[in-house]
Amino acid sequence: MSVLTNVVRRVGHHRWFGATARLLVPADRMVGRLTRGRVVALGLLPSLLITTTGRRSGKPRSNPLLYVPDGDAYVVIGSNWGQTHHPGWAMNLLADPAAEVEVKGRRVAVRAERASGAERDRLWQLLVTAWPAYHTYVQRAGGREIHIFRLAPTGRGAPEAPPSAG
């Protein structure tokens, strides 16, 4: 892990960091599109560009997100930097779980599965290991349940299954 990544992980807990980072999301989104998902969040943390379908507009909506891998899937969290409302992309996934992600220059069709129970607890541990500030974001969110999604590849762009033994 680079020195800069360590610094960002340490300051991620501060309220000013979330406010500043929110202002940079449009630029991050543009860089993510231009690099086909190769560079998101300045390349400091594992990040992807998710495209959901707007629940009211029906139009594609793209957002850069930090993720953690879980097998062939991607785990994302609707922390919204600790704001008291859910991010639009998470609400879009609840309305239509079909989405697309761009990761490391590869476009993958995914289906979002909202985590609950023991599975949510397991995925939460993966997420806070990658970004400890999620603990702080939960406190700031004012009691709202922060959604965790497992984005499982489907169809086009999905990783190939390993050859069967036998």
PEBELDA-V342322 format. One line per field, one symbol per residue. ss: DSSP state (H for helix, E for strand, - for the rest). phi: phi as a letter, one per 20 degrees, with the letter a starting at -180 (. if undefined). psi: psi as a letter, one per 30 degrees, with the letter a starting at -180 (. if undefined). Layout:
BEGIN
ss = ???
phi = ???
psi = ???
END
This chain:
BEGIN
ss = --HHHHHHHHH---HHHHHHHHHHHHHHHHHHHH------HHH---EEEEEEE------EEEEEEE-EEE--EEEEE--HHH-----HHHHHHHH--EEEEEE--EEEEEEEEE--HHHHHHHHHHHHHH---HHHHHHH-------EEEEEE-------------
phi = .fffffffffegffgffffffgfeggffgffgffelmfccllmfcfccdddddgfdemefcdbfbfccfbmedddcceflmnfecffgfffffffbffbccdclndecfccedfeblffffffgffffffbgfggffffffmnffefdcdeefclgnfgfffffep
psi = kleeeeeeeefffkeeeeeeeeffeeeeeeeeeeghgejkhggeljlljkjlkkfefglkkkkkkklkkjbglkklkhehgglflkleeeeeeeejfkakkjkhgkkkklkkjkklbeeeeeeeeeefeeiffeeeeeeffhfkkkkkkjjkkkbkfkkkklkkj.
END
